[in-house]
């Protein structure tokens, strides 16, 4: 449900023709962005809990398949944490890892 809510909010902002992320131009846009953040945080916490549970219980599948499930869940949590780190930074027009401009040029 949280992913559906977030996708709906992103689609709604796109339908309005405005940015969905890092948009604090009005109270409505700020509220939508905040709700998106809360929903993805809730989903990440739930998925992290599922990852912990996957270590506690045995799967009734081949061991390689069980490891694939755990690895996939761990990648999601890691990616979500990276997203959390991105929103705590001041938005800049550059990509810090590659030191290149995101709006063209090199």
Secondary structure by P-SEA (a helix, b strand, c coil): caaaaaaaaaaaaaaaccccccccccaaaaaaaaaaaaaaaaaaaaaaaaaaaaaaccccccaaaaaaaaaaaaaaaaaaaaaaaaaacccccccccccccccccc
